[in-house]
Amino acid sequence: MNGRLRLRALLTGLLLGLTLCIFTPLNNTVLHNTPMGGGHFPMAPFFIVTWLFVFDAFSSRLSKRPPFFSGVELLVIWLMMVLFTAIGFAGLTETFFINITAPERFAKDAYRWTEVLTPLLPQSWFPQSADAVSLFFEGLDGGNEMGVTAVLSAIPWGVWLPTLFVWSLFILGSFFVMICLMTLFGRQWVVNERVHFPMVSVPMIMGDALDQKQFISWWSNNYLLIGLTMAGALHLINGLQFYYPSVPQIPTLILAGSYFPKFGLFSGFYKLKLYIIPAFIGFAFLTTRQISFSMWVFHLMAGLLFGLLYILGWQLPEAALGTTFGPDLARPEGAQVIGAYAIFFIFLIWLARHHLKETFICFLRPTCHSSELDGKGKFDTIPDEWGPPTWPLWGLFIGMIFLMAWGWWFGLPLLAAVLLPCAFLIVTLVTSRLVCQGGLPYFTLTAAPSDGLMGLFGTGFFGSVGVAATAVMQKVLFLDVREAIAPTLFHGSKIRQETPKRNLVLVAIGLSLVLALVTAFVTMLYLGYKYGLRELNLDWATQTVLANYENAQRLVDQPTGPNEWLITYAGFGALAMFLLIFCYYKFPWWPLHPLGYLAAYSAGMKILWFPFFLGWMCNHLVLHYGGTSLFNRVRFLFIGLILGDFLMGGFWAMIGLFNEQSYNVFPL
């Protein structure tokens, strides 16, 4: 791939990213159209970059000149758009403003948590004006008819800026830690381990075709056209049926739960659903067989475990788990992921031990250049451009100290202020590996970062102030990871491999994060004061924020000690993960990958498990009967499925701009 990276690409990425950052919340909340973002491979950025590839290739052919953008430049543009889209809504602001205004907004609604938590929480975290918050939720009088300048000038910036400044320190500090993590582990994952990034492979293949001047002919690939036609026809028919009910529909969701009993061994499948989503099948096909196999197998095993515990009489009521902040942690057996996350984090550190040792040595001795101690007293030469970056090591240290000090300053006990950011870091790194290597376009956490600490030490470890503050802090960035930016940053580490100007990619990422944060704040304030936040499509965000505060109130009212059942299941999860890692690492024939166990209880797997089954089955059959030569040809059919889904998603999103309702290609 052509490694050129010029200023024009960065400016284009910033312009398109800013546009999406402004338009995404407007589209999702006011227009109620097909979501522009959502998931770890959002629709709008890929739809736009696909057409940029097409126009770039056609203009190059017509003008007989090199493409205006190189392949890697378009990848960087895509990366920047994804970051802007995530921060603009689902990755931050969808819940952020409800989170920081809830104590004031719901103070008069007889919620007990407002009485209990408000005195405990720092005042600087929340806007100190009841009128400003009320106007934010109700909207300006006549705001619908007011222009942009009039609305912006009517916003009480003096109330909001101090609060947003305080939270910007926490958010930007967290972003900086994520960048340091990405840079520190990027070479380890990309070069040393050669981790496969299934979701980035499609735009990278398109970039290679563009740089080799084969992009136009690339679209004429028979397998690609078959996949494109299949996905396109599916959504053309179903989209027409959405607007014209007389058109027959092709089912993409099968409710299979009715085939299983409500009680007994198979009771865990009582609500089983089979989603048929072409793009997700394509991602599963491009994922390594061991991982795609493990994703659906572990999800079904989790359902079987539910029934097995039932018939053995070991099934515990949900109350045994106690109050947690986990978004999907409803039953005690789901607590296995807490222990599994901890052990897999240690495994990632162990895999990177030589790289981390080399980086630490170079941190102490800056003259070590690109030498790596291999553990036998010898030094192996590595490429200079991927030499050990020492600044992320001290940057990570400083960033973590800052987050710890920030939490301690605002009321967390010292030990809790130290361990909570460490829990954030563990969840961030493991989730990034799971999403990037597992090819998961949609993923949600099962347990919150604080659940393990509270289950192990009890709520007394945090204290009343700490419990309340923790509930608010982790809700900002580390609880709803449906569109978290950390996996996107690690996708960026793969893109950085394609250009010698790797520091320029970091500059693009840093600019995107800062500008996206400012733009997202201003946009959501504008929408709130113009239309009224309560009139926007934020029911899910409101419900999850209220549930978060209510759980914190329960823990403050009724402090708990260490939870023996959570510790038991977390310990079982840790043991199971250790055995999985041991077998995975020692036995080449071992069929299960540890990543599947990490995702087994995620709500996202309820949607993804069947596409992963179909993708794995196709991958297995192709490699078994045709080998790699057939695989290299047939993979274009699944790339076509991905392109077809996203192109049709963009098409119906544009149609939805002119209708009160819109057809959604992907499940909400």
Summary of the structure (lengths in Angstrom):
residues: 668
radius of gyration: 24.9
end to end distance: 35.4
largest distance: 74.6
contacts: 2358
relative contact order: 0.18
helix: 72%
strand: 2%
